[in-house]
Amino acid sequence: MTSKINPEASTPPAEPVAPKNSKRKRALLIVAVIVIVGAIAWLAYYFLYARWHQDTDDAYVQGNVVSIVPQTSGTVISIDADDGMKVEAGQALVHLDANDAQVAYDQSVANLAGTVRQVRGLYSSVDAGQADLRAREVAVSQARADVNRRSGLVASGAVSSEELAHARDMLAAAEAALSGSRGNLSRSRALVDATTLSKQPQVQSAASQFRQAYLNLQRSAIVAPVSGYVAKRQVQLGQRVQPGATLMTIVPLEQVWVEANFKETQLGKMRIGQPVEVHSDLYGGGVEYDGKVAALGLGTGSAFSLLPAQNASGNWIKIVQRVPVRIELDPEQLVEHPLRLGLSMSVDVAVRDQSGSSLAAARKDVKPVLATVAYKKQLDDADALITGIIEQNLPGAANR
């Protein structure tokens, strides 16, 4: 018995494909929308922010490193500061043996005092010379009067010719003595004329020798020229030091700055005075420093290297160069969050403001970039001591 097979009953029904295609289209549409929105966001970010900012993390903290060197030779007998200590300008850091300097100082004191007294004698010799000159003038007047009287009496025989000749000899002797007195007075006046005792050349010479001896004595105590923190102490007790040898260094941390190395392609819109956001790896993103561009370097790092690159050979490969840019930081922020030399920094320069210059203008003020007054006090003290020594050796000083 044969059965008839229905072809429609044996063929499985076809699955609908429309839902799958719609899901795929929806996913592609979502991806396309995300890409378009991302592209629009990136373009908006670039045109509104990124193109007006240049950043780099090739930046490091720099600062002044003040070397402490002796100005005279000597043996170290004490060290008063060590690494990490805070010192003030004028504070003694190292002491040298001062015995020889003390002996020379005492000799200069005695020399200055003796010179003052000798110059006092010169002034007195002027007064004595004037008195002697007046006496000589009186003697000449008397001798001339004697000659005149005797000349009229020779003819009458009341006075002999011999007596007249003797009177004339006495007049000649008196005139010669007067001439010698005038010469002596002139020489004495030449030593003290148009000057006071303290400005007299001999006193000034002795005072200069005293200043040198005093400075040598003071320089046995090596002082800090600036305030800051001690770093790299190299001096040791008992060491024999010579002028110019570095004993230690001082770093004034409130004067540090950031040196950022930008690619040469980033400097086109960079100008002096533009604001800068600075972050330190030491404190992380939680601490932000406000800075400004202080100067753009005048050469790349390779141009100022010990062995500048020579690109005339055939094996030349172009490398994007970097130029150092100096960035000043807010001093108040440095006090709150101090930095150390050599720390890594990240900087972001806002280059929208193009009003500044790429090169610094000539300075109108004459103030020094760095200066110290730590040594001026030594010379002022020496001048005060010189004044005291001179006053102690003036007339009547013992009764004061």
PARO-99052 format. One record per residue (C-alpha): chain; x, y, z. Coordinates in nm, 4 decimals. Example, Ala and Ser with C-alpha at 12.3 -4.5 7.8 and 13.67 -1.06 7.14 Angstrom:
2
kette,c1,c2,c3
A,1.2300,-0.4500,0.7800 $
A,1.3670,-0.1060,0.7140 $
***
This chain:
400
kette,c1,c2,c3
A,0.0000,0.0000,0.0000 $
A,0.1486,0.3157,-0.1189 $
A,0.1073,0.6438,0.0623 $
A,0.1254,0.9872,-0.0909 $
A,0.3711,1.2290,0.0534 $
A,0.2621,1.5918,0.0757 $
A,0.5670,1.8096,-0.0211 $
A,0.4298,2.1065,0.1709 $
A,0.4095,1.9044,0.4901 $
A,0.7787,1.7824,0.4718 $
A,0.9420,2.1292,0.4130 $
A,1.0117,2.3175,0.7443 $
A,0.8766,2.6700,0.7649 $
A,1.1317,2.9518,0.6896 $
A,1.2501,3.1615,0.9944 $
A,1.1864,3.5366,0.9814 $
A,1.5081,3.7438,0.9113 $
A,1.3727,4.0916,0.9583 $
A,1.4357,4.1146,1.3422 $
A,1.8089,4.0233,1.3101 $
A,1.8728,4.2804,1.0447 $
A,1.7003,4.5498,1.2480 $
A,1.9140,4.4761,1.5567 $
A,2.2353,4.4930,1.3539 $
A,2.1314,4.8190,1.1962 $
A,2.0450,4.9579,1.5359 $
A,2.3878,4.8590,1.6764 $
A,2.5700,5.0102,1.3796 $
A,2.3666,5.3259,1.4168 $
A,2.4559,5.3504,1.7860 $
A,2.8262,5.3005,1.7079 $
A,2.8085,5.5631,1.4332 $
A,2.6390,5.8074,1.6689 $
A,2.9036,5.7435,1.9357 $
A,3.1847,5.7972,1.6838 $
A,3.0263,6.1161,1.5544 $
A,2.9647,6.2494,1.9054 $
A,3.3218,6.1585,2.0037 $
A,3.4605,6.3306,1.6953 $
A,3.2516,6.6406,1.7671 $
A,3.3641,6.6362,2.1318 $
A,3.7274,6.5974,2.0295 $
A,3.7006,6.8802,1.7764 $
A,3.5316,7.0992,2.0342 $
A,3.8028,7.0131,2.2878 $
A,4.0773,7.0881,2.0388 $
A,3.9395,7.4171,1.9093 $
A,3.8245,7.5454,2.2484 $
A,4.1077,7.4182,2.4732 $
A,4.3810,7.1921,2.3360 $
A,4.5100,7.4215,2.0622 $
A,4.5600,7.6957,2.3228 $
A,4.7653,7.4764,2.5547 $
A,5.1114,7.3232,2.5341 $
A,5.2188,7.0696,2.7934 $
A,5.5153,6.8519,2.8751 $
A,5.6341,6.6305,3.1556 $
A,6.0010,6.6814,3.0596 $
A,6.0392,6.9461,3.3293 $
A,6.2491,6.9650,3.6445 $
A,6.2991,7.1930,3.9420 $
A,6.6050,7.4174,3.9200 $
A,6.7469,7.6708,4.1641 $
A,7.0474,7.8679,4.2789 $
A,7.3238,7.6595,4.4345 $
A,7.5477,7.8944,4.6357 $
A,7.8979,7.7595,4.6948 $
A,8.0620,7.8245,5.0303 $
A,8.4338,7.8829,4.9762 $
A,8.7024,8.0198,5.2101 $
A,8.8605,8.3561,5.1329 $
A,9.1785,8.2720,5.3208 $
A,9.3725,7.9555,5.3924 $
A,9.3583,7.7857,5.7281 $
A,9.2867,7.4720,5.9293 $
A,8.9256,7.3859,6.0095 $
A,8.8681,7.3872,6.3858 $
A,8.4863,7.3738,6.3932 $
A,8.1919,7.3009,6.1629 $
A,7.8695,7.4734,6.2653 $
A,7.6275,7.3517,5.9957 $
A,7.5439,7.0169,5.8389 $
A,7.3355,6.8850,5.5493 $
A,6.9695,6.9830,5.5657 $
A,7.0115,7.2575,5.8262 $
A,6.8482,7.5980,5.7744 $
A,7.0975,7.8848,5.7974 $
A,7.0556,8.2615,5.7802 $
A,7.2660,8.5086,5.5845 $
A,7.5715,8.6085,5.7883 $
A,7.5618,8.2976,6.0088 $
A,7.8997,8.1312,6.0693 $
A,7.9265,7.7899,5.9040 $
A,8.2938,7.6949,5.9430 $
A,8.5694,7.8334,6.1678 $
A,8.9375,7.8304,6.0770 $
A,9.2367,7.8624,6.3087 $
A,9.2726,8.2397,6.3627 $
A,9.5962,8.2634,6.5649 $
A,9.8084,8.4036,6.2816 $
A,9.5324,8.6429,6.1782 $
A,9.4989,8.7631,6.5373 $
A,9.8704,8.8440,6.5594 $
A,9.8580,9.0394,6.2326 $
A,9.5482,9.2220,6.3561 $
A,9.7189,9.3279,6.6790 $
A,10.0168,9.4562,6.4796 $
A,9.7861,9.6600,6.2552 $
A,9.6173,9.8155,6.5589 $
A,9.9542,9.9238,6.6989 $
A,10.0667,10.0504,6.3594 $
A,9.7522,10.2610,6.3148 $
A,9.7802,10.4071,6.6641 $
A,10.1500,10.4925,6.6123 $
A,10.0768,10.6500,6.2744 $
A,9.8070,10.8707,6.4242 $
A,10.0499,10.9952,6.6847 $
A,10.3185,11.0588,6.4224 $
A,10.0757,11.2596,6.2121 $
A,9.9781,11.4545,6.5200 $
A,10.3481,11.5405,6.5418 $
A,10.3365,11.6669,6.1824 $
A,10.0528,11.9033,6.2672 $
A,10.2448,12.0182,6.5737 $
A,10.5571,12.0760,6.3613 $
A,10.3551,12.3134,6.1434 $
A,10.2617,12.5197,6.4482 $
A,10.6225,12.5104,6.5703 $
A,10.7461,12.6063,6.2243 $
A,10.5138,12.9042,6.2142 $
A,10.6415,13.0200,6.5525 $
A,11.0035,12.9731,6.4400 $
A,10.9291,13.1639,6.1205 $
A,10.7922,13.4575,6.3165 $
A,11.1005,13.4550,6.5405 $
A,11.3296,13.4481,6.2349 $
A,11.1423,13.7374,6.0806 $
A,11.1889,13.9389,6.4001 $
A,11.5618,13.8551,6.4012 $
A,11.5959,13.9698,6.0393 $
A,11.4144,14.2920,6.1168 $
A,11.6457,14.3606,6.4097 $
A,11.9573,14.2758,6.2074 $
A,11.8469,14.5018,5.9228 $
A,11.7771,14.7845,6.1656 $
A,12.1265,14.7420,6.3157 $
A,12.2852,14.7611,5.9735 $
A,12.0872,15.0733,5.8846 $
A,12.1883,15.2471,6.2086 $
A,12.5551,15.1585,6.1766 $
A,12.5684,15.2609,5.8100 $
A,12.4897,15.6200,5.9027 $
A,12.7489,15.6333,6.1808 $
A,13.0492,15.5034,5.9891 $
A,13.1126,15.8376,5.8174 $
A,13.1231,16.0214,6.1494 $
A,13.3613,15.7643,6.2962 $
A,13.1224,15.6686,6.5750 $
A,13.1097,15.3126,6.4360 $
A,13.3953,15.1322,6.2797 $
A,13.3757,14.9652,5.9426 $
A,13.4488,14.6339,6.1093 $
A,13.1437,14.6684,6.3317 $
A,12.9307,14.7512,6.0264 $
A,13.0634,14.4446,5.8434 $
A,12.9821,14.2333,6.1450 $
A,12.6269,14.3696,6.1503 $
A,12.5872,14.2901,5.7833 $
A,12.7080,13.9359,5.8478 $
A,12.4508,13.9022,6.1211 $
A,12.1803,14.0211,5.8801 $
A,12.2890,13.7709,5.6165 $
A,12.2839,13.4904,5.8735 $
A,11.9379,13.5936,5.9934 $
A,11.8039,13.6032,5.6366 $
A,11.9534,13.2587,5.5670 $
A,11.7928,13.1236,5.8834 $
A,11.4615,13.2800,5.7780 $
A,11.4832,13.1141,5.4369 $
A,11.5559,12.7767,5.5982 $
A,11.2639,12.8218,5.8380 $
A,11.0315,12.8953,5.5470 $
A,11.1495,12.5798,5.3674 $
A,11.0944,12.3644,5.6737 $
A,10.7473,12.5102,5.7227 $
A,10.6600,12.4452,5.3585 $
A,10.7675,12.0829,5.3870 $
A,10.5668,12.0376,5.7057 $
A,10.2609,12.1995,5.5514 $
A,10.2896,11.9816,5.2406 $
A,10.2348,11.6744,5.4598 $
A,9.9160,11.8026,5.6256 $
A,9.7750,12.0746,5.3990 $
A,9.4138,12.0446,5.2740 $
A,9.3448,11.7343,5.4828 $
A,9.2225,11.6261,5.8236 $
A,9.4014,11.3821,6.0480 $
A,9.1789,11.0881,5.9487 $
A,9.2222,11.1694,5.5765 $
A,9.5969,11.2183,5.5956 $
A,9.7706,10.9739,5.3540 $
A,9.9839,10.8033,5.6173 $
A,9.6798,10.7475,5.8391 $
A,9.4790,10.6176,5.5451 $
A,9.7577,10.3755,5.4544 $
A,9.7694,10.2441,5.8111 $
A,9.3881,10.2234,5.8126 $
A,9.3943,10.0158,5.4927 $
A,9.6426,9.7748,5.6499 $
A,9.4136,9.7541,5.9520 $
A,9.1104,9.6772,5.7322 $
A,9.2979,9.3964,5.5588 $
A,9.4102,9.2471,5.8884 $
A,9.0596,9.2800,6.0312 $
A,8.9016,9.1156,5.7276 $
A,9.1525,8.8287,5.7421 $
A,9.0622,8.7799,6.1068 $
A,8.6895,8.7873,6.0321 $
A,8.7312,8.5537,5.7358 $
A,8.8524,8.2838,5.9696 $
A,8.4787,8.2462,6.0340 $
A,8.3227,8.1494,5.6994 $
A,7.9689,8.2870,5.6895 $
A,7.6635,8.2121,5.4772 $
A,7.6147,8.4719,5.2012 $
A,7.2418,8.3936,5.1714 $
A,6.9684,8.2261,5.3734 $
A,6.8810,7.8720,5.2757 $
A,6.9447,7.5050,5.3439 $
A,7.2851,7.3382,5.3602 $
A,7.3570,7.0695,5.1008 $
A,7.6633,6.8655,4.9989 $
A,7.8849,6.9361,5.2975 $
A,8.2355,6.8258,5.2018 $
A,8.4547,6.9947,5.4623 $
A,8.5954,6.7873,5.7479 $
A,8.7378,6.8810,6.0855 $
A,9.1132,6.9393,6.0751 $
A,9.1168,6.9831,5.6996 $
A,9.3581,7.2410,5.5561 $
A,9.1529,7.4506,5.3166 $
A,9.2614,7.6933,5.0478 $
A,9.0770,7.9887,4.8928 $
A,8.8353,7.8769,4.6225 $
A,8.7780,7.5220,4.7516 $
A,8.4056,7.4401,4.7875 $
A,8.3267,7.3385,5.1462 $
A,7.9479,7.3063,5.1156 $
A,7.6567,7.4574,4.9259 $
A,7.3446,7.6482,5.0262 $
A,7.0175,7.6180,4.8380 $
A,6.7568,7.8944,4.8879 $
A,6.4433,7.6882,4.8257 $
A,6.2210,7.9963,4.8062 $
A,6.4007,8.0966,4.4845 $
A,6.3531,7.7765,4.2827 $
A,6.1983,7.7689,3.9353 $
A,6.0956,7.5062,3.6807 $
A,6.2892,7.4402,3.3626 $
A,6.0542,7.2749,3.1113 $
A,6.1974,7.1267,2.7920 $
A,5.9419,7.1809,2.5134 $
A,5.9658,7.0474,2.1632 $
A,6.0593,7.3094,1.9067 $
A,5.7195,7.2537,1.7434 $
A,5.5470,7.3687,2.0639 $
A,5.7137,7.7103,2.0874 $
A,5.5382,7.8864,1.7983 $
A,5.2727,8.0518,2.0171 $
A,5.4602,8.0581,2.3455 $
A,5.5270,8.4046,2.4905 $
A,5.6796,8.5509,2.8059 $
A,5.4218,8.6124,3.0779 $
A,5.1744,8.3412,2.9748 $
A,5.0139,8.1566,3.2705 $
A,5.1264,7.8046,3.3520 $
A,4.9750,7.5226,3.5550 $
A,5.2426,7.3143,3.7240 $
A,5.2140,6.9822,3.9052 $
A,5.4827,6.7962,4.0918 $
A,5.5294,6.4222,4.1058 $
A,5.6147,6.4738,4.4736 $
A,5.2649,6.5944,4.5678 $
A,5.0663,6.4523,4.2767 $
A,4.7623,6.6140,4.1209 $
A,4.6310,6.7398,4.4544 $
A,4.8761,7.0322,4.4587 $
A,4.8792,7.2804,4.1727 $
A,5.1316,7.5627,4.1374 $
A,5.0502,7.8838,3.9552 $
A,5.3394,7.9961,3.7411 $
A,5.4227,8.2088,3.4419 $
A,5.6673,8.1897,3.1549 $
A,5.9745,8.3910,3.2554 $
A,6.2052,8.3237,2.9617 $
A,6.2391,8.1066,2.6542 $
A,6.5756,7.9431,2.6028 $
A,6.8088,8.0870,2.3413 $
A,6.9283,7.7486,2.2239 $
A,6.8544,7.3803,2.2377 $
A,7.0180,7.1512,2.4848 $
A,7.2434,7.0014,2.2194 $
A,7.3647,7.3467,2.1105 $
A,7.5070,7.4157,2.4575 $
A,7.6342,7.0656,2.5238 $
A,8.0013,6.9921,2.5772 $
A,8.0211,6.8219,2.2386 $
A,7.7682,6.9860,2.0031 $
A,7.6204,6.7615,1.7358 $
A,7.7818,6.7721,1.3929 $
A,7.5170,6.6983,1.1275 $
A,7.7371,6.7467,0.8207 $
A,7.7953,6.3729,0.7826 $
A,7.5871,6.1523,0.5563 $
A,7.4341,5.9577,0.8462 $
A,7.2032,6.2416,0.9455 $
A,6.8709,6.1655,1.1111 $
A,6.6358,6.4488,1.1962 $
A,6.5423,6.4571,1.5632 $
A,6.2929,6.6995,1.7117 $
A,6.4932,6.9283,1.9384 $
A,6.3863,7.0551,2.2796 $
A,6.4289,7.4093,2.4086 $
A,6.4351,7.4912,2.7826 $
A,6.1650,7.7304,2.9037 $
A,6.2011,7.8932,3.2458 $
A,5.8835,7.9063,3.4541 $
A,5.8565,8.1152,3.7705 $
A,5.6434,7.9856,4.0575 $
A,5.4356,8.1635,4.3209 $
A,5.6613,8.2165,4.6290 $
A,5.3698,8.1732,4.8705 $
A,5.2874,7.8337,4.7218 $
A,5.6519,7.7337,4.7516 $
A,5.6439,7.8146,5.1227 $
A,5.3327,7.6011,5.1668 $
A,5.4554,7.3159,4.9481 $
A,5.8371,7.3329,4.9214 $
A,6.0176,7.1686,4.6325 $
A,6.3652,7.0190,4.5955 $
A,6.6109,7.0591,4.3146 $
A,6.5778,6.8044,4.0379 $
A,6.2186,6.6971,4.1091 $
A,6.0084,6.5965,3.8084 $
A,5.7288,6.8343,3.7155 $
A,5.4413,6.8490,3.4664 $
A,5.3603,7.1853,3.3119 $
A,5.0738,7.3163,3.1008 $
A,5.1171,7.6565,2.9336 $
A,4.8091,7.8516,2.8240 $
A,4.9158,8.0143,2.4968 $
A,4.5913,8.1977,2.4127 $
A,4.7319,8.5366,2.5225 $
A,4.9752,8.6421,2.2477 $
A,5.0434,8.9940,2.3785 $
A,5.3824,8.9063,2.5256 $
A,5.7191,8.8822,2.3544 $
A,5.9223,8.5732,2.2803 $
A,6.2421,8.7567,2.3811 $
A,6.2965,8.9484,2.7041 $
A,6.3096,9.3266,2.6826 $
A,6.6057,9.5281,2.8114 $
A,6.5891,9.5913,3.1845 $
A,6.5391,9.9513,3.2920 $
A,6.6328,9.8941,3.6550 $
A,6.9894,9.8403,3.7677 $
A,6.9141,9.6031,4.0521 $
A,7.1272,9.2872,4.0563 $
A,6.9613,8.9549,3.9918 $
A,7.1311,8.8092,4.2995 $
A,7.3193,8.9929,4.5743 $
A,7.4396,8.9508,4.9318 $
A,7.5173,9.1984,5.2110 $
A,7.6658,8.9385,5.4445 $
A,8.0192,9.0705,5.3915 $
A,7.9379,9.4418,5.3979 $
A,7.8924,9.4384,5.7750 $
A,8.2523,9.3256,5.8205 $
A,8.3870,9.6336,5.6424 $
A,8.1461,9.8619,5.8284 $
A,8.2677,9.7184,6.1594 $
A,8.6293,9.7745,6.0512 $
A,8.5567,10.1405,5.9723 $
A,8.3946,10.1841,6.3135 $
A,8.7021,10.0345,6.4843 $
A,8.9335,10.2638,6.2854 $
A,8.7369,10.5673,6.4026 $
A,8.7655,10.4476,6.7609 $
A,9.1423,10.3914,6.7399 $
A,9.1964,10.7380,6.5918 $
A,8.9884,10.9010,6.8645 $
A,9.1754,10.7126,7.1356 $
A,9.5045,10.8572,7.0115 $
A,9.3943,11.2199,6.9858 $
A,9.4979,11.4835,7.2429 $
A,9.3108,11.4526,7.5712 $
A,9.1801,11.1008,7.4924 $
A,9.3151,10.9704,7.8266 $
A,9.0992,11.2219,8.0150 $
A,8.7752,11.1336,7.8337 $
***
